[in-house]
Amino acid sequence: MIEAITYKYMKDELLRKYRGRNKTIAILLVKPNKSQSSEEILNNISYFHQRSEDKLDIFLPGYGAYWGDSIPDSINVCRVDYTDWSFSNKHYVEFIKKLETISKFKYSGGSELILIDFVDKDLSFEKVVRVKLERALRDEAIDSIEEFIENVISRFIKSTNTYEVSDTLTLKELGKSIGSELKQKFAVYRMFTRSRHYIINNYKK
């Protein structure tokens, strides 16, 4: 679990760790608004942090630690590894605006899990796995958000490598795997492909 107070902060962290490499990462969009999705995610944030280990980088836009008084609208919302983490609506919105500026992605307003490739030195929006968590829960496509995120992390842990794009398990195959898990809740696959909560899409401008 990695703080991402700004898009630039996330990009700099990816360049520092993976410049010249291909890597699948996760972006978890969640507002601390007391919704079921928010409660499930933030109550388990420290667990997800430990569980994902070095296999999956999960970035949390708008969140961070050790801000002090530098961010006026910050509110303390959770603890990660015994450290208090805060949230800023202003920086959360700015992160989303940046995503919407550099790609065709449009935010739904709810909690979302996004899996995206970092290729060489930038994010690639050509194949994005996007799960709208609140809608998936409401449609009973998943039993719980906690369980679903656990299953996604487990797929990376079970991989024999760091889940790079060039590996045998590609992002496209991961998307199909997640799709297979979700569609088990539906009697007909066609119903699933038309559902509102899951998509593999090209958001490249």
C-alpha positions in Angstrom: 0.0 0.0 0.0 1.7 3.2 -1.2 0.6 6.8 -0.5 -0.2 8.8 -3.6 -0.9 12.3 -2.5 -0.5 13.5 -6.1 -0.3 11.8 -9.5 3.3 13.2 -9.8 4.2 11.5 -6.5 3.0 8.1 -7.8 4.8 8.6 -11.2 8.0 9.6 -9.5 7.8 6.5 -7.3 7.2 4.3 -10.3 10.1 5.8 -12.1 12.4 5.3 -9.1 11.4 1.6 -8.8 10.7 0.5 -12.3 12.2 2.8 -14.9 13.0 0.8 -18.0 10.8 -2.1 -16.9 7.2 -3.2 -17.3 5.1 -3.7 -14.2 1.4 -4.1 -13.4 0.3 -1.8 -10.5 -3.0 -1.1 -8.8 -4.7 2.2 -8.1 -7.4 2.0 -5.4 -9.9 4.9 -5.5 -11.7 5.2 -2.2 -13.2 8.2 -0.3 -13.5 7.9 3.5 -17.2 8.6 3.4 -18.5 5.8 5.8 -19.9 3.8 2.9 -19.7 0.0 3.0 -16.9 -0.1 0.5 -14.9 2.6 2.3 -15.3 0.9 5.6 -14.2 -2.5 4.2 -11.2 -1.1 2.5 -9.9 1.3 5.3 -10.6 -1.2 8.1 -8.3 -3.6 6.3 -5.7 -1.2 4.8 -2.9 -2.4 7.1 -3.6 -6.0 6.2 -3.7 -5.3 2.5 -0.4 -3.4 2.9 1.3 -6.4 4.5 -0.5 -9.0 2.3 0.5 -7.4 -1.0 4.2 -7.5 0.0 6.5 -6.7 -2.9 4.3 -8.4 -5.4 1.7 -5.7 -6.1 2.1 -2.0 -5.6 -1.3 -0.6 -4.6 -1.4 3.2 -4.7 -4.0 5.2 -2.7 -4.7 8.6 -4.3 -5.3 11.4 -1.8 -3.7 9.6 1.1 -0.4 9.9 2.9 1.4 10.3 6.2 3.5 12.9 8.1 1.7 15.8 6.6 1.5 17.9 9.7 -0.2 21.2 8.9 1.0 21.4 5.3 -2.3 20.3 3.9 -5.2 22.3 5.4 -8.1 19.9 4.5 -6.4 16.7 5.7 -8.2 14.4 8.0 -6.8 11.4 9.8 -8.6 8.3 8.5 -6.5 5.1 9.1 -3.3 3.5 10.3 -0.8 1.7 8.1 2.0 -0.1 9.9 1.4 1.8 13.2 1.5 5.1 11.3 -1.4 7.5 11.0 -2.5 8.2 7.4 -4.5 11.2 6.3 -6.8 12.0 3.4 -7.2 15.2 1.4 -10.3 15.7 -0.7 -8.5 18.4 -2.7 -5.6 16.1 -3.6 -7.9 13.2 -4.3 -9.9 15.3 -6.8 -6.7 16.6 -8.4 -5.4 13.1 -8.9 -8.6 12.1 -10.6 -8.6 15.2 -12.8 -5.1 14.3 -13.9 -6.2 10.8 -14.8 -9.1 12.2 -16.8 -6.8 14.7 -18.5 -4.2 12.3 -19.7 -6.6 9.4 -20.7 -10.2 8.7 -21.6 -10.9 7.5 -18.1 -13.9 9.0 -16.4 -14.4 8.5 -12.7 -17.6 6.9 -11.5 -17.7 8.6 -8.2 -17.5 5.4 -6.1 -14.8 3.1 -4.9 -12.8 1.5 -7.8 -9.9 -0.9 -8.2 -7.8 -0.2 -11.3 -5.0 -2.5 -12.6 -2.8 -0.8 -15.1 0.6 -1.4 -16.7 3.6 0.8 -16.1 5.6 0.4 -19.3 9.2 1.6 -19.5 8.6 5.1 -18.0 4.9 5.8 -18.1 1.5 4.3 -17.5 -0.1 2.6 -20.4 -3.8 3.1 -20.8 -4.3 0.6 -23.6 -5.4 -2.2 -21.4 -6.9 -1.2 -18.1 -8.7 -3.6 -15.8 -11.3 -1.6 -13.9 -13.7 -2.9 -11.2 -16.3 -0.6 -9.8 -16.4 -2.1 -6.3 -19.6 -0.7 -4.9 -21.6 -1.7 -8.0 -20.1 -5.1 -8.0 -21.1 -5.5 -4.4 -24.6 -4.2 -5.0 -25.1 -6.4 -8.0 -23.9 -9.4 -5.9 -21.1 -10.0 -8.3 -18.8 -10.2 -5.3 -19.5 -11.4 -1.7 -17.4 -8.7 -0.1 -14.9 -6.1 -1.2 -12.4 -7.3 1.4 -12.6 -10.9 0.0 -12.3 -9.7 -3.6 -9.2 -7.5 -3.0 -7.7 -10.5 -1.1 -8.3 -12.7 -4.2 -6.7 -10.2 -6.5 -3.6 -9.9 -4.3 -3.4 -13.7 -4.0 -3.1 -13.9 -7.8 0.0 -11.8 -7.6 1.5 -13.7 -4.6 1.0 -17.0 -6.4 2.7 -15.8 -9.5 6.3 -17.0 -9.8 7.5 -13.6 -10.8 6.7 -9.9 -10.1 3.8 -10.0 -12.6 5.5 -7.9 -15.3 3.8 -7.4 -18.7 6.4 -9.6 -20.5 5.7 -12.5 -18.1 3.5 -15.5 -18.9 0.7 -14.0 -16.8 -0.1 -10.7 -18.6 -2.6 -8.0 -17.5 -5.0 -9.2 -20.1 -4.9 -12.7 -18.7 -5.3 -11.3 -15.2 -8.4 -9.4 -16.3 -9.9 -12.6 -17.8 -9.1 -14.4 -14.6 -10.9 -11.8 -12.5 -13.7 -11.8 -15.0 -14.1 -15.5 -14.6 -14.4 -15.1 -10.9 -16.9 -12.4 -11.1 -19.1 -14.0 -13.7 -19.7 -17.1 -11.6 -22.4 -15.0 -9.9 -24.3 -14.8 -13.2 -26.3 -17.5 -15.0 -25.3 -16.2 -18.4 -22.0 -14.8 -19.4 -23.6 -12.3 -21.7 -25.3 -10.7 -18.6 -21.9 -10.3 -17.0 -20.3 -8.7 -20.0 -23.1 -6.1 -20.0 -22.8 -5.4 -16.3 -21.8 -2.0 -15.1 -19.1 -2.9 -12.6 -16.3 -4.6 -14.5 -14.5 -3.7 -17.7 -11.2 -4.2 -19.5 -10.9 -1.1 -21.7 -8.6 1.0 -23.7 -8.5 4.5 -22.2 -5.6 5.7 -24.3 -6.2 9.2 -25.8 
